Amino acid sequence: MNIVPKLMLSSMLLLPVSAWADTAMPDVITVKKMSMELAAEIATKAVTTCRNQGYQVTAVVVDRSGYPQVMMRDVHASRFTAQIAEDKANAVILGGVSSGEVRNNREDIRQELNHVNGILIMQGGLPIRAAGSIIGAVGVSGAPGGDKDEVCAQKALDSVQERLDFVE
């Protein structure tokens, strides 16, 4: 192999590194996370809100990476609602907006997204934001329609939103 292509390849590989060196990214990044207690409070409020409307549901709260933090299933909610609720919450983590908005925004590839393991593009998942940053998501499943699931999730978020708005 000629030395010129080797040098060109080497310089092409080093180019992105030099570009990174010019940015002002810190070596350590601080990340906001929610406590287990907050996640449990959100899940509990979502389930009890739906129960008060006559629906047996499951609420799953995931962290900002999509890992389940809390799952709360009402007594008569089907076991399958746990997976559906988690997958709705993960759709929020994927899109950064409610799972219903992901569905509306990406109607062109909705069917393909529903084949991604751990993602379900249906209404009923909402982002959990603290001081403007997504710290997780809540997904609800079991009511007769994602719109009703979303109402329960929203009521749960509304009950803690003031505390989240003033996080530093």
Protein Blocks (a to p, Z undefined) as FASTA:
>chain_A
ZZklmmmmmmmmmmmmmmmmmpccdfbdcdddddfklmmmmmmmmmmmmmmnopacdddd
ddfkopafbdcddfklcfklmmmmmmmmmmmmmnopafklmmmmmmmmmmmmmmpghiac
dehiacddeehiafbdcddehiacjklmmmmmmmmmmmmmmmmmmpZZ
